[in-house]
Amino acid sequence: MVLMPFFEGSRGRVHYRRWPVESPRAHVVFLHGRGQHSGHYHRFAAALAAHGIETTALDHIGHGLSEGDIGDDVAYLDALAENARLLVEQIGDRNDDTAGRIAVMGHSLGSATAVRMLADGSSRAVTALVLVALPTRLVDRATLVRAAAVPTLALHGVDDRMVPIDGVRDLVRGTAVTLREYDDAGHDLLHEKIHRVVTDDAAAFVA
């Protein structure tokens, strides 16, 4: 069963999907990339459920069933981060059965959103951060260092042509971020042949 409610966000109503798990070991808030929506992640949520992890994924502003217009500036990223914060807050209020383990995981734009949200220190309920295909043009080192006050894992394809791996290596070098690289993998790790390995690595990290 998938629940598909809404909440009032920073720029209108925000749609999200929740894949419930009985007595979950942890909860993952998933933030998708540009041009996607939460409905693309049923397989991923099912795989996490097999690990005892419950997943909630929102639709970014202007994506899926969420209201608003897609943007490409700092104000838009801030609005996405605020929506993510509101969702984390809801989950923290609702879930006493995750033993306090709430992880935020993002892909591409979603990774940048997660970093933005955690960097200001307002989302204290978050216990882990997973960044898939972290877009280096949207994240600077100082912001990443602040966000990585919680355990942080970056997952990246060596053959990613949208966000070349060398830039990510440079960005995380000297920080507390753990970088895991995948050979013969590109930008959309959770929809490539390597997806099972990537999901298992993320699950082991957050729970």
N, C-alpha and C positions, 0 to 999 in steps of 0.2 A: 504494500500500500504506500502511495506517495501522497503527502499532504501538500496543497498548493495555495497557501494564503497570501495576504498582502499586509504591508504596514506603511504608515505615512513616513516618507523619507525626506531628504533634503530638497528634492525637486519633484515632488509628487509621490504617487503611490508606487511602492516597490513590491514586485512579485518575487516570491521565493518558493523553492521546493524543499521538502523535508522527507528524508527516507528513515522512518523510525526503526530503532533497534531496541529490543527488550534488554534492560539492564546493561547499557553500553559501557565499555571500558573507557571510552573517550568520545569527544564530539569534534567533528571537523566542520568549520565554516569554510566553504569553497567559493572563491571569487574567480569567475571565468575571464577569458581574454576578449579583446575587441572583436566584434562581429559574431560572437557566440552567445549562448544563453544557457541557463541551468539545465534545460532539457537535453543538452548534449552529453550529460554526465550521469545518465542512469547506470551504465555499465560500471563506471568508476565507483558510484555509491554502493552498488551491489557488492563489488569487490571489497570495499572497506567494511561493509556489513558482515562479510565472512570473517573479518578480523575482530568483530565485536565493536565496531566504530560506527556511530551514527553521523550522517552527513546532512548538512543544510547548505543549499547553494542559492544565492540570489541572482536576479537578473539586473545587470547594471542599468543605469539611467539610459533610456533610449534603446534598450535591448530587450528581446523577449517580450514579456507582458508588462514590463515596467514603463511608467510614464516618463516624459521628458525627452530632450534632444541629446544626441551624442555630441560630445565636445572634444577638443584637442588642446586644452590649456590647463594651467595649474588649478584654476577654479573648478574645472570639471573633475580633476583628480581629487581635490579636496571634498567635493560633493560625494564622490564614490566612497571615499574613506569614511565620511560621516555615516553613510548608509550601512557600511560594513560594521562600524562601531555600534550602531543601533541594533543590528541583528545579533551581534555578540552579546550585547546587553540583555536582549530578550532571552537568549539561550541560557545565559548565566542565571537569570531570574527563575527560569523554568526547570532547569536540570540539576537536581541535587544528586542524581544517580550516576554522574560521570566522575565522581571523586575529584571534582574540581579541574579535570583535564579538558580544556577547550583549546584546540589548535586552529590557527587560521592558515589556509593554504590557497595560493593563487597561481594562476597561469598567465604569464606575460603581463598585460595590463592589470590583471588581478593581483599579480605579485607586487607591482608598483603600488597598487592601492593598499595592499596589506602593509607594506613598508611604511607608507604615508600614515596609515592609521596608528600603527604601533609606535612610530617615532615620537609622538607627542606625549606618550606615557599615560594616555587616558583610558586605555583598554587593559586594565589590570587583571581581568579575568583570564586573559590569554596566557597559556603555559608553553606553547611551542609555535613556531612559524616555519612553513615550508614554502619555498619560492621556486616555481617551475618556470624555466625560460625567462629569468629576470631581465627586463629591458633596461639596459644600461643608460639609455638616453633619458629615462624618466627617474632614475634614482642616483643620487650622489653618495659618496662614501660617508659623509657625516650623518646623513639621514639614515643610511643603512646601519651604521654603528649604533645609533640610538634605538632603532627597532630591534636590533639583535641583543638587547638586554635579556630577552628570553632565548632559549635554545633555538637555533636557526639552521635549517638545512636548505641548501640550494641544489636543485636538480637540473642538469643541463645537457642537451645533446651536443656532442662534439661537432656534428655536421649542421648545426643550426645556422641557416643563412640569414635569418631575420635579426638574430642577436648573436653575433659571432662569439665563440667561446673565449677567445683571448681577452676580450673586453671584460667578461665576467670574472675571469681569473684575476685580472688586474684589480677589479673593483673589490673583490672579497679578500684579497691578499692582505694579511696583517689584521684582519678583523676576527671576530668570534664565529663567523659563519663557516659551516662545513660545506664544502662543494663536492658533489658527487657527479661524475661525468659518465655519459653513456655513449659508447662507440656506435657508429652506424645509426645514429638517431638525430632527428632534426628538432624543429621548434615545437611541435605539438605532441609532446611525449605521451600524453594520456590517450592519444588516438593512433599511436604507431604500434609496430610489432612489439616494441619493448614495454608496452603499457603495463603488463602484469608485474614485471620486475620493478618498475617505477612505483606502482601502487603499493607493492609489498614493502619497498624501502620507506615510503612515506608512512605507512601504517606502523612499522616497527619504530619509527622515530617519535610519532605522536602518542603512542600508547605504551 
